[in-house]
Amino acid sequence: DQDADIAYPAEDGQFVSRDHEMLAKGKQLDAVCSLPLRVGQEVVAVCTLERQGETFGEAELRLLRLCCDQTVRRLDDLKCQDRWFGAKLASFVREQLAALIGFEHTWAKGLAVLGSVALALFCFLPVDYRLEAPVILRTEDVTYLTVPYDGYIAEVRARVGDEVAAGDTLLAMDRRDLFLEEAALAAERNRYQRELEKARADQALADTRISAALLDQAAARLDRVRHRLSQAVILAPTAATVVEGDQMERVGSPVSQGDILFRLGRIDEIYAELEAPESEIQHVKAAMDGEISLASRPGETFRIQVVRTEPSAVAREEGSVFLVRCELPEGHASWWRPGMTGVAKLNAGEHSLLWIFTHRTVDFLRLNLWW
C-alpha cells in the first residue's frame, strides 16, 4: 500500500511499520525490512529480510534496493518463460483481459463499446426500407382535341385549369371562307341540277350522264364543306378539366389539321404512376403501401397502394424503369391536377441498415464481376 522500502526499527518513522514490529517481537528479531519488487511501475512481489544483532542502515537499504532491481527483471523473465505452454497462454490471456476490462483508458474503452453497439445495430437491427421513386398524377380518361381542318382560330373560351361540362364550347374556328365556299358550291350544284333536267328533257343520254356525275361531285364537295362547318366549333365531349392547351394567344393565327388544341382529363379519377428503377423492381409487390409528396405542397403526404406493375420496361435517360400504378385509398385532394409530379416512398419490408446502404453496390458488383 505504501509502495516504499519499510524497515524496523525505523530511524525517521516516516512510514508505517506496525506489522513489522509485531513480526519482530513475535520471532524475537532485532531487525526486519521489506523491499517491493517492481516490474516497470507495478509491484509484483516483496522481499522481506530478518536478522539478529543490528538494524538495517540507510546504506544497506540502498544496496539491497539495487540488488532487488537487478534481479527482479530476470526473475520475471523466468516466471514467464520457464513454464509449459498452457500456463503461458493463460498468463497472456489474463494480461490482455486485465488491460481490456481494467480501470485504465476508460474513455477509449467506453467509446469502443459504444462503437461496437452501434456497429451491431447497423448490421443486424431491422428497420423499414422505403423504396423511393418519382411519381406523376394521371387521370383514367384523357381526351385529346385536335384541329379539324387547316384554318384560323377565331375564338377561344377555355383555358388550362377550367372545368367544363359536356357540350361546352372550347374553341371556334374562322368559318367565313367556309360560308363563301358553301354558297359557291350550292350555286354550282343548282346549276348542274338544271343541266341534268334539261338533258333529260332533250333525251340526250350522254349529257344526262355527264350532268348527273357533275351534280354528284358538287354535292360531295358541298357535304364536305358543311361537315367542316359542323366541326368548326370545338365542344367538350364530357365533363372534364382542361389540363393542357392554352390557346388564348393564338387567336387569329393559322393552325394545321391534326395539331393538338386541348387535353382534357377527368380529375375525379386520378391515380398515381410511379417510375420504379429496374434494379429495385423485385422489391415492388402488389398491395404494397406507401406515401407520396407532391412538389406543389411538399409538406403534405398521402397514402397510396400498389395496384399493378406494367410488364415491360420503359427507357429513360438514366436507365430503364417500370411503370407502377397506385390507387389512393383515402381519395385525392381538390387541388390535385393530372400531370403534377413528386416523390413516392413504398414500404418494401424490413432490412438492416447495412443492407439498405450497400445492396445497390453489392448488386452492381455482382452484375459486373461475375464469371
ABEGO torsion letter per residue (X at the ends): XAGBBBBOBBAAGABBAAAAAAAAAAAGBABBBBBBBBBEABBABBBBBBBBGBBBBAAAAAAAAAAAAAAAAAAAAAAAABBBAAAAAAAAAAAAAAAAABABGAAAAAAAAAAAAAAAAAAABBBBBBBBBBBBBBBABBBBBBBABBEBBABBABBBGBBBBBGBBABBBBAAAAAAAAAAAAAAAAAAAAAAAAAAAAGBAAAAAAAAAAAAAAAAAAAAAAAAAAAABBBBABBBBBABGBAAAABGBBBBBGBBABBBBBAAABBBBBBBBAAAAAABBBGBBBBBBBAABAABBBBBBBABBBABBBBBAAEBBBBBBBBBAAEBBAABBBGBBBBBBBBAEBBBAAAAAAAAAAAAAAAAABX
